[in-house]
Amino acid sequence: MLNDGYLYTFSQDAFEYSLRYPVQMQGLKNQIILTIIADDHPYLINGIETDLNKDPKIKIVSTATSYDALLEQVKEHKPQIVLLDLKMPGCEKYNFKDFISKLKAYSDCKIIIFTSETGWVRIHRCLEIGASAYIEKAISLGKLKDLIHKIYSSSELMVYTAEELPQIAVSKRQGEILHYMVDGKENNEIAILLDIDIKTVQSYINEIKFKFKESLGIYSLKPRTLLLLASKLGFGSKLAQT
């Protein structure tokens, strides 16, 4: 946790998207990070530019105040990082998943959603369609340089939010099964370990899935994303420690 926010990291394969940025670890320490700021608030852009320009390893190559302008700027400047505000002029013209894909087609860049919008439903959706990170504006100003370096040099997806993951209330048996699920046990293995019928295991798993979807408000929650979120909540003897 960084001061007033929670920093979460997730493996890329927890979210179903193929166009991730291939991080080359060698030479990153001396790499200048070419960055575009996309936001329609001039005072905010000016403040971010002023802050980021203090870092000799981050270079602001351009700014954009609309979705159309951002496409042109990414095509021209080939940045490695794009700070993208969700609510800019032109957002209604594009399917957001297609828009992210277009940006990545123009440049091998990491898209950082930089927004005032909150909520795990929105966070999940942005990571699922190709963003490399989700940062909430209100808690990140003053920390942005460090966050950009972390995101740029990491192969994981990152979230910096004021909202802690909600605790999921599960029964003792559901908790036992969830621990085994996070540790990678198959249903038949869980049934043997707990000495119960495999159909009973599946019934408990369905209940667990429903509780996660209800608590997070994410009704399209993929099984592997559920397991990763469960590990962040402390389930699993192995993954809970990472």
C-alpha positions, -999 to +999 in steps of 0.1 A: +000+000+000+012+035-009+000+061+016-037+066+009-042+039-018-039+002-024-014-011-050-024-044-065-004-064-091-019-091-113-004-116-137-012-108-174-026-143-180-054-136-154-071-114-180-080-126-215-062-102-238-034-110-263-018-077-272+003-071-240+035-051-241+065-074-242+088-061-216+125-063-224+142-063-190+177-056-203+186-020-206+154-007-189+174+011-162+188+035-187+158+037-210+141+071-215+103+064-212+085+082-240+052+093-226+020+108-239-006+125-216-042+123-228-066+144-208-089+172-216-082+194-185-053+218-194-045+226-158-042+189-150-020+183-180+002+212-170+006+199-135+014+163-146+039+176-172+056+198-146+059+168-122+070+142-147+095+165-164+115+165-131+124+129-138+152+127-164+141+092-173+106+103-184+101+124-215+067+139-224+066+137-262+031+150-266-003+157-251-038+150-264-072+164-254-094+140-274-096+104-285-090+114-322-060+135-313-045+107-292-046+083-321-027+107-342-002+115-315+005+078-308+009+071-345+034+100-349+054+097-316+055+060-309+054+063-271+061+036-246+035+049-221+001+065-226-016+081-197-053+079-208-082+097-191-114+077-198-137+107-202-123+128-231-141+143-261-146+116-288-149+087-264-185+080-276-172+074-312-152+043-303-156+009-290-131+011-262-116-024-268-110-015-305-096+019-295-070+002-272-061-022-300-056+007-324-032+024-300-012-007-296-011-013-334+005+022-338+030+017-310+042-010-286+030+010-257+015+004-222-018+020-217-023+034-182-059+043-174-056+076-155-090+085-143-113+098-115-136+069-122-136+042-094-150+008-089-137-028-094-162-034-123-145-006-143-110-017-133-117-053-143-131-042-177-101-020-185-075-047-176-095-073-195-095-053-228-058-045-228-048-017-203-016-024-185-026-004-154-054+015-137-045+045-116-070+068-098-061+105-102-070+117-067-046+095-048-017+093-073-006+129-078+029+132-064+034+094-068+030+092-106+067+091-115+073+061-093+042+044-106+051+049-142+086+034-136+070+004-118+045-002-146+070+003-174+095-022-160+071-049-149+055-077-168+025-076-144-007-055-146-011-029-118-040-012-101-036+018-077-069+025-061-085+039-030-109+010-029-096-021-011-108-054-025-140-063-007-138-092+017-159-121+005-180-138+033-177-176+028-186-206+049-160-228+065-165-254+038-165-229+010-133-214+024-116-249+024-126-254-012-114-220-022-080-226-006-076-258-026-089-241-058-063-213-055-036-239-049-045-254-083-064-285-072-089-300-096-125-308-085-118-345-082-087-339-061-107-316-038-134-342-035-109-368-023-091-344+001-124-334+017-140-369+014-171-355-003-188-362-037-175-343-067-210-330-074-210-315-040-176-298-047-191-283-079-221-270-060-199-253-035-178-238-064-209-224-080-219-208-047-184-193-044-185-179-079-219-163-072-206-146-040-176-132-058-197-119-087-222-103-063-196-087-041-175-073-069-204-066-093-184-084-121-208-108-137-184-117-165-157-128-141-134-154-156-124-184-135-087-176-135-094-140-126-116-152-097-087-174-084-062-145-087-085-121-068-091-149-042-053-152-037-051-114-031-077-119-004-055-145+013-069-178+000-044-205-010-013-216+009+010-207-020-004-178-039-015-159-008+021-153+000+030-137-034 
